[in-house]
Every structure is written in structure tokens, then in C-alpha cells.
Amino acid sequence: MRAAYGAGRIFLSGAHPEAPSIWTTEDKMVDPDGSDLALAADMVKWAGKLE
């Protein structure tokens, strides 16, 4: 979820798109769509009004 808040912006995520792959491999979890680092970068860029 993303929204304007006051003079800024917020991006709320229930998951951790910034999580390193070790988080899933240590717990033997499967991430069917792969890394979400690009999503995390997009979230930061949008919230920081960098794009």
C-alpha cells in the first residue's frame, strides 16, 4: 500500500522485499518468484520522490 501523508509519502509492505536470500535459504523456504530487491528499490524511490 502506498499513499501521500502530509508533505511526504509512505509505502507499507507486509513482507520484507529487502530481505537477503539467506533469510529464505537458512529456513529452507522457497520464494517462487525470486528476489524482490527491485521491488524494494522501487518502493524507496517512490517514497523518496526520486522518480
PQR file with spaces between the fields and no chain letter, atoms N, CA, C, O and H, PARSE charges and radii, in Angstrom:
ATOM       1  N    MET     1       0.857   -1.156    0.000 -0.4000 1.5000
ATOM       2  CA   MET     1       0.000    0.000    0.000 -0.0000 2.0000
ATOM       3  C    MET     1       0.907    1.224    0.000  0.5500 1.7000
ATOM       4  O    MET     1       1.917    1.266    0.702 -0.5500 1.4000
ATOM       5  N    ARG     2       0.540    2.187   -0.775 -0.4000 1.5000
ATOM       6  CA   ARG     2       1.305    3.441   -0.765 -0.0000 2.0000
ATOM       7  C    ARG     2       0.340    4.611   -0.760  0.5500 1.7000
ATOM       8  O    ARG     2      -0.772    4.517   -1.280 -0.5500 1.4000
ATOM       9  H    ARG     2      -0.281    2.153   -1.345  0.4000 1.0000
ATOM      10  N    ALA     3       0.774    5.717   -0.168 -0.4000 1.5000
ATOM      11  CA   ALA     3      -0.098    6.880   -0.078 -0.0000 2.0000
ATOM      12  C    ALA     3       0.715    8.123    0.257  0.5500 1.7000
ATOM      13  O    ALA     3       1.823    8.050    0.788 -0.5500 1.4000
ATOM      14  H    ALA     3       1.677    5.794    0.255  0.4000 1.0000
ATOM      15  N    ALA     4       0.126    9.255   -0.069 -0.4000 1.5000
ATOM      16  CA   ALA     4       0.693   10.528    0.378 -0.0000 2.0000
ATOM      17  C    ALA     4       0.331   10.698    1.847  0.5500 1.7000
ATOM      18  O    ALA     4      -0.745   10.286    2.281 -0.5500 1.4000
ATOM      19  H    ALA     4      -0.775    9.314   -0.500  0.4000 1.0000
ATOM      20  N    TYR     5       1.225   11.299    2.603 -0.4000 1.5000
ATOM      21  CA   TYR     5       0.972   11.544    4.021 -0.0000 2.0000
ATOM      22  C    TYR     5       1.599   12.873    4.385  0.5500 1.7000
ATOM      23  O    TYR     5       2.823   13.005    4.402 -0.5500 1.4000
ATOM      24  H    TYR     5       2.099   11.633    2.251  0.4000 1.0000
ATOM      25  N    GLY     6       0.772   13.849    4.673 -0.4000 1.5000
ATOM      26  CA   GLY     6       1.297   15.188    4.931 -0.0000 2.0000
ATOM      27  C    GLY     6       2.037   15.685    3.704  0.5500 1.7000
ATOM      28  O    GLY     6       1.506   15.653    2.594 -0.5500 1.4000
ATOM      29  H    GLY     6      -0.222   13.742    4.659  0.4000 1.0000
ATOM      30  N    ALA     7       3.256   16.142    3.903 -0.4000 1.5000
ATOM      31  CA   ALA     7       4.066   16.615    2.786 -0.0000 2.0000
ATOM      32  C    ALA     7       4.913   15.494    2.185  0.5500 1.7000
ATOM      33  O    ALA     7       5.679   15.731    1.251 -0.5500 1.4000
ATOM      34  H    ALA     7       3.687   16.168    4.805  0.4000 1.0000
ATOM      35  N    GLY     8       4.781   14.273    2.715 -0.4000 1.5000
ATOM      36  CA   GLY     8       5.610   13.161    2.244 -0.0000 2.0000
ATOM      37  C    GLY     8       4.807   12.018    1.667  0.5500 1.7000
ATOM      38  O    GLY     8       3.650   12.176    1.278 -0.5500 1.4000
ATOM      39  H    GLY     8       4.159   14.080    3.474  0.4000 1.0000
ATOM      40  N    ARG     9       5.439   10.879    1.621 -0.4000 1.5000
ATOM      41  CA   ARG     9       4.820    9.666    1.087 -0.0000 2.0000
ATOM      42  C    ARG     9       5.195    8.491    1.984  0.5500 1.7000
ATOM      43  O    ARG     9       6.253    8.486    2.614 -0.5500 1.4000
ATOM      44  H    ARG     9       6.379   10.751    1.937  0.4000 1.0000
ATOM      45  N    ILE    10       4.319    7.506    2.030 -0.4000 1.5000
ATOM      46  CA   ILE    10       4.609    6.286    2.774 -0.0000 2.0000
ATOM      47  C    ILE    10       4.363    5.081    1.882  0.5500 1.7000
ATOM      48  O    ILE    10       3.531    5.127    0.976 -0.5500 1.4000
ATOM      49  H    ILE    10       3.460    7.511    1.518  0.4000 1.0000
ATOM      50  N    PHE    11       5.084    4.017    2.140 -0.4000 1.5000
ATOM      51  CA   PHE    11       4.896    2.761    1.425 -0.0000 2.0000
ATOM      52  C    PHE    11       4.879    1.684    2.494  0.5500 1.7000
ATOM      53  O    PHE    11       5.851    1.531    3.233 -0.5500 1.4000
ATOM      54  H    PHE    11       5.760    3.980    2.876  0.4000 1.0000
ATOM      55  N    LEU    12       3.803    0.944    2.586 -0.4000 1.5000
ATOM      56  CA   LEU    12       3.641   -0.092    3.590 -0.0000 2.0000
ATOM      57  C    LEU    12       3.672   -1.452    2.917  0.5500 1.7000
ATOM      58  O    LEU    12       2.980   -1.686    1.926 -0.5500 1.4000
ATOM      59  H    LEU    12       3.013    1.068    1.986  0.4000 1.0000
ATOM      60  N    SER    13       4.480   -2.341    3.465 -0.4000 1.5000
ATOM      61  CA   SER    13       4.590   -3.691    2.913 -0.0000 2.0000
ATOM      62  C    SER    13       4.470   -4.686    4.055  0.5500 1.7000
ATOM      63  O    SER    13       5.082   -4.505    5.108 -0.5500 1.4000
ATOM      64  H    SER    13       5.042   -2.151    4.270  0.4000 1.0000
ATOM      65  N    GLY    14       3.686   -5.732    3.851 -0.4000 1.5000
ATOM      66  CA   GLY    14       3.554   -6.772    4.871 -0.0000 2.0000
ATOM      67  C    GLY    14       4.738   -7.722    4.867  0.5500 1.7000
ATOM      68  O    GLY    14       5.040   -8.358    5.877 -0.5500 1.4000
ATOM      69  H    GLY    14       3.189   -5.878    2.996  0.4000 1.0000
ATOM      70  N    ALA    15       5.393   -7.811    3.747 -0.4000 1.5000
ATOM      71  CA   ALA    15       6.570   -8.679    3.626 -0.0000 2.0000
ATOM      72  C    ALA    15       7.842   -7.830    3.692  0.5500 1.7000
ATOM      73  O    ALA    15       7.766   -6.616    3.879 -0.5500 1.4000
ATOM      74  H    ALA    15       5.147   -7.295    2.927  0.4000 1.0000
ATOM      75  N    HIS    16       8.981   -8.446    3.543 -0.4000 1.5000
ATOM      76  CA   HIS    16      10.266   -7.740    3.551 -0.0000 2.0000
ATOM      77  C    HIS    16      10.929   -7.888    2.188  0.5500 1.7000
ATOM      78  O    HIS    16      11.749   -8.788    2.004 -0.5500 1.4000
ATOM      79  H    HIS    16       9.043   -9.433    3.391  0.4000 1.0000
ATOM      80  N    PRO    17      10.594   -7.019    1.220 -0.5600 1.5000
ATOM      81  CA   PRO    17      11.194   -7.155   -0.109  0.2800 2.0000
ATOM      82  C    PRO    17      12.700   -6.918   -0.099  0.5500 1.7000
ATOM      83  O    PRO    17      13.393   -7.321   -1.034 -0.5500 1.4000
ATOM      84  N    GLU    18      13.212   -6.275    0.937 -0.4000 1.5000
ATOM      85  CA   GLU    18      14.648   -6.006    1.036 -0.0000 2.0000
ATOM      86  C    GLU    18      15.427   -7.185    1.601  0.5500 1.7000
ATOM      87  O    GLU    18      16.655   -7.141    1.668 -0.5500 1.4000
ATOM      88  H    GLU    18      12.649   -5.948    1.696  0.4000 1.0000
ATOM      89  N    ALA    19      14.726   -8.240    2.007 -0.4000 1.5000
ATOM      90  CA   ALA    19      15.358   -9.380    2.664 -0.0000 2.0000
ATOM      91  C    ALA    19      16.382  -10.062    1.764  0.5500 1.7000
ATOM      92  O    ALA    19      16.111  -10.313    0.590 -0.5500 1.4000
ATOM      93  H    ALA    19      13.728   -8.277    1.953  0.4000 1.0000
ATOM      94  N    PRO    20      17.550  -10.359    2.310 -0.5600 1.5000
ATOM      95  CA   PRO    20      18.554  -11.078    1.526  0.2800 2.0000
ATOM      96  C    PRO    20      18.136  -12.536    1.336  0.5500 1.7000
ATOM      97  O    PRO    20      17.333  -13.063    2.106 -0.5500 1.4000
ATOM      98  N    SER    21      18.674  -13.169    0.326 -0.4000 1.5000
ATOM      99  CA   SER    21      18.297  -14.556    0.029 -0.0000 2.0000
ATOM     100  C    SER    21      18.633  -15.516    1.167  0.5500 1.7000
ATOM     101  O    SER    21      18.017  -16.576    1.276 -0.5500 1.4000
ATOM     102  H    SER    21      19.326  -12.741   -0.299  0.4000 1.0000
ATOM     103  N    ILE    22      19.588  -15.170    2.007 -0.4000 1.5000
ATOM     104  CA   ILE    22      19.949  -16.045    3.134 -0.0000 2.0000
ATOM     105  C    ILE    22      18.764  -16.261    4.076  0.5500 1.7000
ATOM     106  O    ILE    22      18.675  -17.298    4.734 -0.5500 1.4000
ATOM     107  H    ILE    22      20.089  -14.309    1.919  0.4000 1.0000
ATOM     108  N    TRP    23      17.851  -15.282    4.144 -0.4000 1.5000
ATOM     109  CA   TRP    23      16.668  -15.432    5.008 -0.0000 2.0000
ATOM     110  C    TRP    23      15.835  -16.629    4.586  0.5500 1.7000
ATOM     111  O    TRP    23      15.300  -17.342    5.435 -0.5500 1.4000
ATOM     112  H    TRP    23      17.923  -14.440    3.611  0.4000 1.0000
ATOM     113  N    THR    24      15.720  -16.855    3.290 -0.4000 1.5000
ATOM     114  CA   THR    24      14.911  -17.978    2.822 -0.0000 2.0000
ATOM     115  C    THR    24      15.701  -19.278    2.804  0.5500 1.7000
ATOM     116  O    THR    24      15.154  -20.337    3.112 -0.5500 1.4000
ATOM     117  H    THR    24      16.154  -16.275    2.600  0.4000 1.0000
ATOM     118  N    THR    25      16.976  -19.212    2.448 -0.4000 1.5000
ATOM     119  CA   THR    25      17.759  -20.448    2.369 -0.0000 2.0000
ATOM     120  C    THR    25      18.026  -21.043    3.745  0.5500 1.7000
ATOM     121  O    THR    25      18.019  -22.265    3.894 -0.5500 1.4000
ATOM     122  H    THR    25      17.420  -18.352    2.198  0.4000 1.0000
ATOM     123  N    GLU    26      18.262  -20.207    4.756 -0.4000 1.5000
ATOM     124  CA   GLU    26      18.501  -20.718    6.114 -0.0000 2.0000
ATOM     125  C    GLU    26      17.291  -21.485    6.644  0.5500 1.7000
ATOM     126  O    GLU    26      17.447  -22.494    7.332 -0.5500 1.4000
ATOM     127  H    GLU    26      18.267  -19.214    4.635  0.4000 1.0000
ATOM     128  N    ASP    27      16.103  -21.017    6.331 -0.4000 1.5000
ATOM     129  CA   ASP    27      14.880  -21.648    6.821 -0.0000 2.0000
ATOM     130  C    ASP    27      14.276  -22.611    5.804  0.5500 1.7000
ATOM     131  O    ASP    27      13.155  -23.088    5.978 -0.5500 1.4000
ATOM     132  H    ASP    27      15.976  -20.197    5.772  0.4000 1.0000
ATOM     133  N    LYS    28      15.039  -22.895    4.727 -0.4000 1.5000
ATOM     134  CA   LYS    28      14.592  -23.820    3.675 -0.0000 2.0000
ATOM     135  C    LYS    28      13.227  -23.419    3.089  0.5500 1.7000
ATOM     136  O    LYS    28      12.375  -24.264    2.814 -0.5500 1.4000
ATOM     137  H    LYS    28      15.950  -22.507    4.586  0.4000 1.0000
ATOM     138  N    MET    29      13.050  -22.111    2.909 -0.4000 1.5000
ATOM     139  CA   MET    29      11.828  -21.587    2.318 -0.0000 2.0000
ATOM     140  C    MET    29      12.030  -21.429    0.814  0.5500 1.7000
ATOM     141  O    MET    29      13.162  -21.328    0.341 -0.5500 1.4000
ATOM     142  H    MET    29      13.742  -21.424    3.133  0.4000 1.0000
ATOM     143  N    VAL    30      10.951  -21.407    0.083 -0.4000 1.5000
ATOM     144  CA   VAL    30      11.010  -21.222   -1.370 -0.0000 2.0000
ATOM     145  C    VAL    30      10.320  -19.910   -1.719  0.5500 1.7000
ATOM     146  O    VAL    30       9.192  -19.658   -1.294 -0.5500 1.4000
ATOM     147  H    VAL    30      10.032  -21.489    0.467  0.4000 1.0000
ATOM     148  N    ASP    31      10.999  -19.088   -2.488 -0.4000 1.5000
ATOM     149  CA   ASP    31      10.415  -17.839   -2.986 -0.0000 2.0000
ATOM     150  C    ASP    31      10.159  -18.062   -4.476  0.5500 1.7000
ATOM     151  O    ASP    31      11.070  -17.904   -5.289 -0.5500 1.4000
ATOM     152  H    ASP    31      11.915  -19.293   -2.833  0.4000 1.0000
ATOM     153  N    PRO    32       8.926  -18.426   -4.841 -0.5600 1.5000
ATOM     154  CA   PRO    32       8.649  -18.848   -6.212  0.2800 2.0000
ATOM     155  C    PRO    32       8.932  -17.803   -7.287  0.5500 1.7000
ATOM     156  O    PRO    32       9.209  -18.161   -8.431 -0.5500 1.4000
ATOM     157  N    ASP    33       8.866  -16.513   -6.938 -0.4000 1.5000
ATOM     158  CA   ASP    33       9.125  -15.505   -7.968 -0.0000 2.0000
ATOM     159  C    ASP    33      10.512  -14.885   -7.843  0.5500 1.7000
ATOM     160  O    ASP    33      10.814  -13.920   -8.546 -0.5500 1.4000
ATOM     161  H    ASP    33       8.640  -16.222   -6.009  0.4000 1.0000
ATOM     162  N    GLY    34      11.354  -15.410   -6.978 -0.4000 1.5000
ATOM     163  CA   GLY    34      12.740  -14.939   -6.868 -0.0000 2.0000
ATOM     164  C    GLY    34      12.876  -13.688   -6.017  0.5500 1.7000
ATOM     165  O    GLY    34      11.980  -13.332   -5.253 -0.5500 1.4000
ATOM     166  H    GLY    34      11.109  -16.194   -6.407  0.4000 1.0000
ATOM     167  N    SER    35      14.012  -13.034   -6.167 -0.4000 1.5000
ATOM     168  CA   SER    35      14.355  -11.864   -5.367 -0.0000 2.0000
ATOM     169  C    SER    35      13.374  -10.708   -5.572  0.5500 1.7000
ATOM     170  O    SER    35      12.864  -10.492   -6.671 -0.5500 1.4000
ATOM     171  H    SER    35      14.740  -13.323   -6.788  0.4000 1.0000
ATOM     172  N    ASP    36      13.126   -9.984   -4.504 -0.4000 1.5000
ATOM     173  CA   ASP    36      12.245   -8.817   -4.557 -0.0000 2.0000
ATOM     174  C    ASP    36      13.021   -7.514   -4.335  0.5500 1.7000
ATOM     175  O    ASP    36      12.429   -6.487   -4.003 -0.5500 1.4000
ATOM     176  H    ASP    36      13.540  -10.159   -3.611  0.4000 1.0000
ATOM     177  N    LEU    37      14.349   -7.557   -4.519 -0.4000 1.5000
ATOM     178  CA   LEU    37      15.158   -6.358   -4.293 -0.0000 2.0000
ATOM     179  C    LEU    37      14.783   -5.221   -5.238  0.5500 1.7000
ATOM     180  O    LEU    37      14.841   -4.056   -4.847 -0.5500 1.4000
ATOM     181  H    LEU    37      14.830   -8.392   -4.788  0.4000 1.0000
ATOM     182  N    ALA    38      14.403   -5.534   -6.458 -0.4000 1.5000
ATOM     183  CA   ALA    38      13.985   -4.485   -7.397 -0.0000 2.0000
ATOM     184  C    ALA    38      12.717   -3.808   -6.893  0.5500 1.7000
ATOM     185  O    ALA    38      12.564   -2.594   -7.032 -0.5500 1.4000
ATOM     186  H    ALA    38      14.355   -6.481   -6.776  0.4000 1.0000
ATOM     187  N    LEU    39      11.811   -4.581   -6.310 -0.4000 1.5000
ATOM     188  CA   LEU    39      10.597   -4.010   -5.730 -0.0000 2.0000
ATOM     189  C    LEU    39      10.952   -3.093   -4.563  0.5500 1.7000
ATOM     190  O    LEU    39      10.395   -2.002   -4.441 -0.5500 1.4000
ATOM     191  H    LEU    39      11.935   -5.566   -6.197  0.4000 1.0000
ATOM     192  N    ALA    40      11.870   -3.524   -3.710 -0.4000 1.5000
ATOM     193  CA   ALA    40      12.292   -2.692   -2.583 -0.0000 2.0000
ATOM     194  C    ALA    40      12.884   -1.375   -3.075  0.5500 1.7000
ATOM     195  O    ALA    40      12.606   -0.319   -2.508 -0.5500 1.4000
ATOM     196  H    ALA    40      12.323   -4.410   -3.809  0.4000 1.0000
ATOM     197  N    ALA    41      13.690   -1.434   -4.118 -0.4000 1.5000
ATOM     198  CA   ALA    41      14.280   -0.216   -4.687 -0.0000 2.0000
ATOM     199  C    ALA    41      13.200    0.707   -5.238  0.5500 1.7000
ATOM     200  O    ALA    41      13.265    1.920   -5.039 -0.5500 1.4000
ATOM     201  H    ALA    41      13.916   -2.292   -4.579  0.4000 1.0000
ATOM     202  N    ASP    42      12.220    0.153   -5.920 -0.4000 1.5000
ATOM     203  CA   ASP    42      11.119    0.958   -6.445 -0.0000 2.0000
ATOM     204  C    ASP    42      10.332    1.616   -5.310  0.5500 1.7000
ATOM     205  O    ASP    42       9.912    2.767   -5.432 -0.5500 1.4000
ATOM     206  H    ASP    42      12.167   -0.833   -6.081  0.4000 1.0000
ATOM     207  N    MET    43      10.132    0.894   -4.215 -0.4000 1.5000
ATOM     208  CA   MET    43       9.409    1.439   -3.064 -0.0000 2.0000
ATOM     209  C    MET    43      10.148    2.649   -2.487  0.5500 1.7000
ATOM     210  O    MET    43       9.539    3.679   -2.199 -0.5500 1.4000
ATOM     211  H    MET    43      10.473   -0.041   -4.115  0.4000 1.0000
ATOM     212  N    VAL    44      11.459    2.513   -2.322 -0.4000 1.5000
ATOM     213  CA   VAL    44      12.267    3.602   -1.759 -0.0000 2.0000
ATOM     214  C    VAL    44      12.271    4.805   -2.696  0.5500 1.7000
ATOM     215  O    VAL    44      12.134    5.946   -2.255 -0.5500 1.4000
ATOM     216  H    VAL    44      11.954    1.676   -2.555  0.4000 1.0000
ATOM     217  N    LYS    45      12.430    4.544   -3.985 -0.4000 1.5000
ATOM     218  CA   LYS    45      12.441    5.648   -4.963 -0.0000 2.0000
ATOM     219  C    LYS    45      11.111    6.412   -4.939  0.5500 1.7000
ATOM     220  O    LYS    45      11.097    7.643   -4.967 -0.5500 1.4000
ATOM     221  H    LYS    45      12.542    3.617   -4.344  0.4000 1.0000
ATOM     222  N    TRP    46      10.004    5.681   -4.889 -0.4000 1.5000
ATOM     223  CA   TRP    46       8.694    6.336   -4.886 -0.0000 2.0000
ATOM     224  C    TRP    46       8.495    7.134   -3.586  0.5500 1.7000
ATOM     225  O    TRP    46       8.099    8.299   -3.626 -0.5500 1.4000
ATOM     226  H    TRP    46      10.015    4.681   -4.866  0.4000 1.0000
ATOM     227  N    ALA    47       8.769    6.509   -2.454 -0.4000 1.5000
ATOM     228  CA   ALA    47       8.563    7.177   -1.173 -0.0000 2.0000
ATOM     229  C    ALA    47       9.473    8.392   -1.032  0.5500 1.7000
ATOM     230  O    ALA    47       9.087    9.389   -0.421 -0.5500 1.4000
ATOM     231  H    ALA    47       9.091    5.563   -2.423  0.4000 1.0000
ATOM     232  N    GLY    48      10.678    8.315   -1.595 -0.4000 1.5000
ATOM     233  CA   GLY    48      11.624    9.423   -1.513 -0.0000 2.0000
ATOM     234  C    GLY    48      11.453   10.450   -2.612  0.5500 1.7000
ATOM     235  O    GLY    48      12.250   11.381   -2.732 -0.5500 1.4000
ATOM     236  H    GLY    48      10.991    7.505   -2.091  0.4000 1.0000
ATOM     237  N    LYS    49      10.410   10.283   -3.418 -0.4000 1.5000
ATOM     238  CA   LYS    49      10.128   11.177   -4.551 -0.0000 2.0000
ATOM     239  C    LYS    49      11.347   11.297   -5.478  0.5500 1.7000
ATOM     240  O    LYS    49      11.673   12.375   -5.976 -0.5500 1.4000
ATOM     241  H    LYS    49       9.763    9.527   -3.320  0.4000 1.0000
ATOM     242  N    LEU    50      11.999   10.159   -5.688 -0.4000 1.5000
ATOM     243  CA   LEU    50      13.192   10.127   -6.543 -0.0000 2.0000
ATOM     244  C    LEU    50      12.865    9.761   -7.981  0.5500 1.7000
ATOM     245  O    LEU    50      13.754    9.731   -8.832 -0.5500 1.4000
ATOM     246  H    LEU    50      11.734    9.284   -5.284  0.4000 1.0000
ATOM     247  N    GLU    51      11.595    9.483   -8.259 -0.4000 1.5000
ATOM     248  CA   GLU    51      11.207    9.186   -9.632 -0.0000 2.0000
ATOM     249  C    GLU    51       9.929    9.893   -9.975  0.5500 1.7000
ATOM     250  O    GLU    51       9.436    9.767  -11.096 -0.5500 1.4000
ATOM     251  H    GLU    51      10.873    9.507   -7.568  0.4000 1.0000
